[in-house]
Amino acid sequence: MTMHDGQDEVGATLAQIAMIAEEVNLIALAGSGADTTHDEQLAFVAEVKLRLWEMLALCDEAHAVCSG
């Protein structure tokens, strides 16, 4: 893999992270509504936590590419 290929891969990973971040924002906003029950809020929190773990895994992959 060339350095340019690595940069492309990291750039694509960062784009994926940005998309997940947008999803996290929407999920969190949906869960913050006044008419949301406690159980529903817990489900929203679990979904946000899952998405954040996905983001961390992508960060680890990008770091591995950068580290060679």
Backbone as XML, in Angstrom:
<?xml version="1.0"?>
<chain id="A" units="angstrom">
  <residue number="1" name="MET">
    <atom name="N" x="0.847" y="-1.173" z="0.000"/>
    <atom name="CA" x="0.000" y="0.000" z="0.000"/>
    <atom name="C" x="0.893" y="1.236" z="0.000"/>
  </residue>
  <residue number="2" name="THR">
    <atom name="N" x="0.577" y="2.164" z="-0.883"/>
    <atom name="CA" x="1.340" y="3.404" z="-0.929"/>
    <atom name="C" x="0.832" y="4.366" z="0.138"/>
  </residue>
  <residue number="3" name="MET">
    <atom name="N" x="1.601" y="5.416" z="0.376"/>
    <atom name="CA" x="1.185" y="6.415" z="1.355"/>
    <atom name="C" x="-0.137" y="7.056" z="0.918"/>
  </residue>
  <residue number="4" name="HIS">
    <atom name="N" x="-0.275" y="7.275" z="-0.399"/>
    <atom name="CA" x="-1.509" y="7.877" z="-0.908"/>
    <atom name="C" x="-2.699" y="6.950" z="-0.660"/>
  </residue>
  <residue number="5" name="ASP">
    <atom name="N" x="-2.510" y="5.647" z="-0.865"/>
    <atom name="CA" x="-3.583" y="4.691" z="-0.593"/>
    <atom name="C" x="-3.982" y="4.739" z="0.877"/>
  </residue>
  <residue number="6" name="GLY">
    <atom name="N" x="-2.983" y="4.832" z="1.763"/>
    <atom name="CA" x="-3.252" y="4.921" z="3.191"/>
    <atom name="C" x="-4.024" y="6.175" z="3.543"/>
  </residue>
  <residue number="7" name="GLN">
    <atom name="N" x="-3.664" y="7.290" z="2.904"/>
    <atom name="CA" x="-4.388" y="8.542" z="3.145"/>
    <atom name="C" x="-5.829" y="8.429" z="2.660"/>
  </residue>
  <residue number="8" name="ASP">
    <atom name="N" x="-6.035" y="7.795" z="1.514"/>
    <atom name="CA" x="-7.389" y="7.598" z="0.997"/>
    <atom name="C" x="-8.215" y="6.746" z="1.943"/>
  </residue>
  <residue number="9" name="GLU">
    <atom name="N" x="-7.598" y="5.690" z="2.466"/>
    <atom name="CA" x="-8.309" y="4.794" z="3.379"/>
    <atom name="C" x="-8.676" y="5.514" z="4.677"/>
  </residue>
  <residue number="10" name="VAL">
    <atom name="N" x="-7.753" y="6.287" z="5.211"/>
    <atom name="CA" x="-8.025" y="7.039" z="6.433"/>
    <atom name="C" x="-9.095" y="8.096" z="6.165"/>
  </residue>
  <residue number="11" name="GLY">
    <atom name="N" x="-9.032" y="8.747" z="5.023"/>
    <atom name="CA" x="-10.055" y="9.731" z="4.669"/>
    <atom name="C" x="-11.436" y="9.102" z="4.588"/>
  </residue>
  <residue number="12" name="ALA">
    <atom name="N" x="-11.527" y="7.923" z="3.996"/>
    <atom name="CA" x="-12.807" y="7.213" z="3.909"/>
    <atom name="C" x="-13.301" y="6.825" z="5.301"/>
  </residue>
  <residue number="13" name="THR">
    <atom name="N" x="-12.380" y="6.424" z="6.155"/>
    <atom name="CA" x="-12.746" y="6.063" z="7.529"/>
    <atom name="C" x="-13.266" y="7.282" z="8.279"/>
  </residue>
  <residue number="14" name="LEU">
    <atom name="N" x="-12.604" y="8.417" z="8.096"/>
    <atom name="CA" x="-13.068" y="9.643" z="8.756"/>
    <atom name="C" x="-14.455" y="10.049" z="8.257"/>
  </residue>
  <residue number="15" name="ALA">
    <atom name="N" x="-14.734" y="9.830" z="6.997"/>
    <atom name="CA" x="-16.069" y="10.114" z="6.461"/>
    <atom name="C" x="-17.110" y="9.209" z="7.119"/>
  </residue>
  <residue number="16" name="GLN">
    <atom name="N" x="-16.761" y="7.926" z="7.317"/>
    <atom name="CA" x="-17.665" y="7.003" z="8.003"/>
    <atom name="C" x="-17.919" y="7.464" z="9.436"/>
  </residue>
  <residue number="17" name="ILE">
    <atom name="N" x="-16.866" y="7.903" z="10.102"/>
    <atom name="CA" x="-17.009" y="8.390" z="11.474"/>
    <atom name="C" x="-17.933" y="9.603" z="11.512"/>
  </residue>
  <residue number="18" name="ALA">
    <atom name="N" x="-17.796" y="10.492" z="10.552"/>
    <atom name="CA" x="-18.655" y="11.679" z="10.494"/>
    <atom name="C" x="-20.115" y="11.288" z="10.296"/>
  </residue>
  <residue number="19" name="MET">
    <atom name="N" x="-20.366" y="10.287" z="9.462"/>
    <atom name="CA" x="-21.748" y="9.839" z="9.239"/>
    <atom name="C" x="-22.330" y="9.227" z="10.515"/>
  </residue>
  <residue number="20" name="ILE">
    <atom name="N" x="-21.526" y="8.452" z="11.218"/>
    <atom name="CA" x="-22.000" y="7.859" z="12.466"/>
    <atom name="C" x="-22.272" y="8.962" z="13.486"/>
  </residue>
  <residue number="21" name="ALA">
    <atom name="N" x="-21.415" y="9.969" z="13.526"/>
    <atom name="CA" x="-21.612" y="11.087" z="14.455"/>
    <atom name="C" x="-22.933" y="11.798" z="14.183"/>
  </residue>
  <residue number="22" name="GLU">
    <atom name="N" x="-23.281" y="11.962" z="12.921"/>
    <atom name="CA" x="-24.568" y="12.567" z="12.574"/>
    <atom name="C" x="-25.718" y="11.696" z="13.067"/>
  </residue>
  <residue number="23" name="GLU">
    <atom name="N" x="-25.582" y="10.372" z="12.902"/>
    <atom name="CA" x="-26.608" y="9.453" z="13.378"/>
    <atom name="C" x="-26.741" y="9.529" z="14.893"/>
  </residue>
  <residue number="24" name="VAL">
    <atom name="N" x="-25.605" y="9.602" z="15.590"/>
    <atom name="CA" x="-25.621" y="9.707" z="17.053"/>
    <atom name="C" x="-26.364" y="10.966" z="17.465"/>
  </residue>
  <residue number="25" name="ASN">
    <atom name="N" x="-26.115" y="12.059" z="16.782"/>
    <atom name="CA" x="-26.786" y="13.314" z="17.086"/>
    <atom name="C" x="-28.301" y="13.169" z="16.930"/>
  </residue>
  <residue number="26" name="LEU">
    <atom name="N" x="-28.739" y="12.561" z="15.836"/>
    <atom name="CA" x="-30.176" y="12.385" z="15.607"/>
    <atom name="C" x="-30.803" y="11.458" z="16.642"/>
  </residue>
  <residue number="27" name="ILE">
    <atom name="N" x="-30.103" y="10.385" z="16.978"/>
    <atom name="CA" x="-30.611" y="9.450" z="17.978"/>
    <atom name="C" x="-30.736" y="10.148" z="19.336"/>
  </residue>
  <residue number="28" name="ALA">
    <atom name="N" x="-29.716" y="10.895" z="19.708"/>
    <atom name="CA" x="-29.740" y="11.599" z="20.989"/>
    <atom name="C" x="-30.856" y="12.634" z="21.028"/>
  </residue>
  <residue number="29" name="LEU">
    <atom name="N" x="-31.055" y="13.345" z="19.939"/>
    <atom name="CA" x="-32.143" y="14.324" z="19.894"/>
    <atom name="C" x="-33.502" y="13.643" z="20.011"/>
  </residue>
  <residue number="30" name="ALA">
    <atom name="N" x="-33.654" y="12.511" z="19.337"/>
    <atom name="CA" x="-34.923" y="11.777" z="19.410"/>
    <atom name="C" x="-35.194" y="11.312" z="20.833"/>
  </residue>
  <residue number="31" name="GLY">
    <atom name="N" x="-34.150" y="10.918" z="21.542"/>
    <atom name="CA" x="-34.320" y="10.439" z="22.904"/>
    <atom name="C" x="-34.507" y="11.522" z="23.935"/>
  </residue>
  <residue number="32" name="SER">
    <atom name="N" x="-34.292" y="12.759" z="23.545"/>
    <atom name="CA" x="-34.369" y="13.847" z="24.517"/>
    <atom name="C" x="-35.763" y="14.476" z="24.592"/>
  </residue>
  <residue number="33" name="GLY">
    <atom name="N" x="-36.695" y="13.964" z="23.819"/>
    <atom name="CA" x="-38.036" y="14.541" z="23.810"/>
    <atom name="C" x="-38.756" y="14.389" z="25.140"/>
  </residue>
  <residue number="34" name="ALA">
    <atom name="N" x="-39.591" y="15.361" z="25.459"/>
    <atom name="CA" x="-40.312" y="15.370" z="26.733"/>
    <atom name="C" x="-41.283" y="14.198" z="26.847"/>
  </residue>
  <residue number="35" name="ASP">
    <atom name="N" x="-41.764" y="13.698" z="25.719"/>
    <atom name="CA" x="-42.737" y="12.605" z="25.755"/>
    <atom name="C" x="-42.078" y="11.225" z="25.708"/>
  </residue>
  <residue number="36" name="THR">
    <atom name="N" x="-40.759" y="11.174" z="25.847"/>
    <atom name="CA" x="-40.024" y="9.917" z="25.808"/>
    <atom name="C" x="-40.000" y="9.298" z="27.201"/>
  </residue>
  <residue number="37" name="THR">
    <atom name="N" x="-40.376" y="8.027" z="27.290"/>
    <atom name="CA" x="-40.374" y="7.348" z="28.582"/>
    <atom name="C" x="-38.941" y="7.020" z="29.004"/>
  </residue>
  <residue number="38" name="HIS">
    <atom name="N" x="-38.801" y="6.681" z="30.266"/>
    <atom name="CA" x="-37.479" y="6.328" z="30.789"/>
    <atom name="C" x="-36.928" y="5.110" z="30.046"/>
  </residue>
  <residue number="39" name="ASP">
    <atom name="N" x="-37.753" y="4.105" z="29.824"/>
    <atom name="CA" x="-37.300" y="2.911" z="29.105"/>
    <atom name="C" x="-36.877" y="3.245" z="27.677"/>
  </residue>
  <residue number="40" name="GLU">
    <atom name="N" x="-37.608" y="4.129" z="27.031"/>
    <atom name="CA" x="-37.229" y="4.550" z="25.681"/>
    <atom name="C" x="-35.903" y="5.303" z="25.706"/>
  </residue>
  <residue number="41" name="GLN">
    <atom name="N" x="-35.722" y="6.160" z="26.716"/>
    <atom name="CA" x="-34.465" y="6.882" z="26.838"/>
    <atom name="C" x="-33.303" y="5.915" z="27.025"/>
  </residue>
  <residue number="42" name="LEU">
    <atom name="N" x="-33.495" y="4.882" z="27.826"/>
    <atom name="CA" x="-32.446" y="3.884" z="28.020"/>
    <atom name="C" x="-32.115" y="3.179" z="26.710"/>
  </residue>
  <residue number="43" name="ALA">
    <atom name="N" x="-33.123" y="2.919" z="25.895"/>
    <atom name="CA" x="-32.885" y="2.297" z="24.595"/>
    <atom name="C" x="-32.095" y="3.239" z="23.685"/>
  </residue>
  <residue number="44" name="PHE">
    <atom name="N" x="-32.420" y="4.528" z="23.727"/>
    <atom name="CA" x="-31.675" y="5.503" z="22.937"/>
    <atom name="C" x="-30.220" y="5.570" z="23.404"/>
  </residue>
  <residue number="45" name="VAL">
    <atom name="N" x="-30.013" y="5.551" z="24.706"/>
    <atom name="CA" x="-28.652" y="5.582" z="25.253"/>
    <atom name="C" x="-27.877" y="4.354" z="24.794"/>
  </residue>
  <residue number="46" name="ALA">
    <atom name="N" x="-28.515" y="3.191" z="24.816"/>
    <atom name="CA" x="-27.846" y="1.958" z="24.371"/>
    <atom name="C" x="-27.463" y="2.059" z="22.898"/>
  </residue>
  <residue number="47" name="GLU">
    <atom name="N" x="-28.331" y="2.629" z="22.084"/>
    <atom name="CA" x="-28.035" y="2.784" z="20.653"/>
    <atom name="C" x="-26.885" y="3.765" z="20.440"/>
  </residue>
  <residue number="48" name="VAL">
    <atom name="N" x="-26.877" y="4.857" z="21.174"/>
    <atom name="CA" x="-25.777" y="5.825" z="21.073"/>
    <atom name="C" x="-24.464" y="5.156" z="21.475"/>
  </residue>
  <residue number="49" name="LYS">
    <atom name="N" x="-24.503" y="4.394" z="22.567"/>
    <atom name="CA" x="-23.298" y="3.708" z="23.040"/>
    <atom name="C" x="-22.769" y="2.749" z="21.973"/>
  </residue>
  <residue number="50" name="LEU">
    <atom name="N" x="-23.654" y="2.015" z="21.325"/>
    <atom name="CA" x="-23.261" y="1.102" z="20.253"/>
    <atom name="C" x="-22.589" y="1.861" z="19.115"/>
  </residue>
  <residue number="51" name="ARG">
    <atom name="N" x="-23.189" y="2.954" z="18.708"/>
    <atom name="CA" x="-22.618" y="3.757" z="17.611"/>
    <atom name="C" x="-21.268" y="4.333" z="17.990"/>
  </residue>
  <residue number="52" name="LEU">
    <atom name="N" x="-21.107" y="4.748" z="19.247"/>
    <atom name="CA" x="-19.819" y="5.284" z="19.679"/>
    <atom name="C" x="-18.742" y="4.204" z="19.670"/>
  </residue>
  <residue number="53" name="TRP">
    <atom name="N" x="-19.098" y="2.978" z="20.031"/>
    <atom name="CA" x="-18.146" y="1.870" z="19.952"/>
    <atom name="C" x="-17.738" y="1.626" z="18.503"/>
  </residue>
  <residue number="54" name="GLU">
    <atom name="N" x="-18.703" y="1.759" z="17.568"/>
    <atom name="CA" x="-18.380" y="1.628" z="16.145"/>
    <atom name="C" x="-17.367" y="2.687" z="15.732"/>
  </residue>
  <residue number="55" name="MET">
    <atom name="N" x="-17.573" y="3.918" z="16.222"/>
    <atom name="CA" x="-16.645" y="5.000" z="15.894"/>
    <atom name="C" x="-15.252" y="4.705" z="16.440"/>
  </residue>
  <residue number="56" name="LEU">
    <atom name="N" x="-15.182" y="4.202" z="17.670"/>
    <atom name="CA" x="-13.886" y="3.879" z="18.260"/>
    <atom name="C" x="-13.180" y="2.782" z="17.481"/>
  </residue>
  <residue number="57" name="ALA">
    <atom name="N" x="-13.924" y="1.785" z="17.027"/>
    <atom name="CA" x="-13.327" y="0.709" z="16.239"/>
    <atom name="C" x="-12.765" y="1.257" z="14.928"/>
  </residue>
  <residue number="58" name="LEU">
    <atom name="N" x="-13.496" y="2.164" z="14.294"/>
    <atom name="CA" x="-13.002" y="2.782" z="13.069"/>
    <atom name="C" x="-11.742" y="3.604" z="13.333"/>
  </residue>
  <residue number="59" name="CYS">
    <atom name="N" x="-11.706" y="4.294" z="14.464"/>
    <atom name="CA" x="-10.513" y="5.065" z="14.831"/>
    <atom name="C" x="-9.317" y="4.142" z="14.993"/>
  </residue>
  <residue number="60" name="ASP">
    <atom name="N" x="-9.543" y="2.996" z="15.622"/>
    <atom name="CA" x="-8.450" y="2.032" z="15.789"/>
    <atom name="C" x="-7.943" y="1.537" z="14.439"/>
  </residue>
  <residue number="61" name="GLU">
    <atom name="N" x="-8.868" y="1.291" z="13.507"/>
    <atom name="CA" x="-8.476" y="0.844" z="12.165"/>
    <atom name="C" x="-7.662" y="1.927" z="11.464"/>
  </residue>
  <residue number="62" name="ALA">
    <atom name="N" x="-8.118" y="3.167" z="11.553"/>
    <atom name="CA" x="-7.400" y="4.269" z="10.916"/>
    <atom name="C" x="-6.016" y="4.433" z="11.538"/>
  </residue>
  <residue number="63" name="HIS">
    <atom name="N" x="-5.922" y="4.280" z="12.822"/>
    <atom name="CA" x="-4.623" y="4.391" z="13.494"/>
    <atom name="C" x="-3.683" y="3.294" z="13.034"/>
  </residue>
  <residue number="64" name="ALA">
    <atom name="N" x="-4.220" y="2.099" z="12.863"/>
    <atom name="CA" x="-3.399" y="0.983" z="12.390"/>
    <atom name="C" x="-2.856" y="1.256" z="10.993"/>
  </residue>
  <residue number="65" name="VAL">
    <atom name="N" x="-3.686" y="1.846" z="10.139"/>
    <atom name="CA" x="-3.241" y="2.175" z="8.775"/>
    <atom name="C" x="-2.131" y="3.226" z="8.841"/>
  </residue>
  <residue number="66" name="CYS">
    <atom name="N" x="-2.321" y="4.211" z="9.692"/>
    <atom name="CA" x="-1.312" y="5.288" z="9.814"/>
    <atom name="C" x="-0.010" y="4.779" z="10.406"/>
  </residue>
  <residue number="67" name="SER">
    <atom name="N" x="-0.107" y="3.803" z="11.274"/>
    <atom name="CA" x="1.076" y="3.267" z="11.950"/>
    <atom name="C" x="1.842" y="2.286" z="11.087"/>
  </residue>
  <residue number="68" name="GLY">
    <atom name="N" x="1.186" y="1.836" z="10.026"/>
    <atom name="CA" x="1.861" y="0.929" z="9.095"/>
    <atom name="C" x="1.742" y="-0.444" z="9.551"/>
  </residue>
</chain>
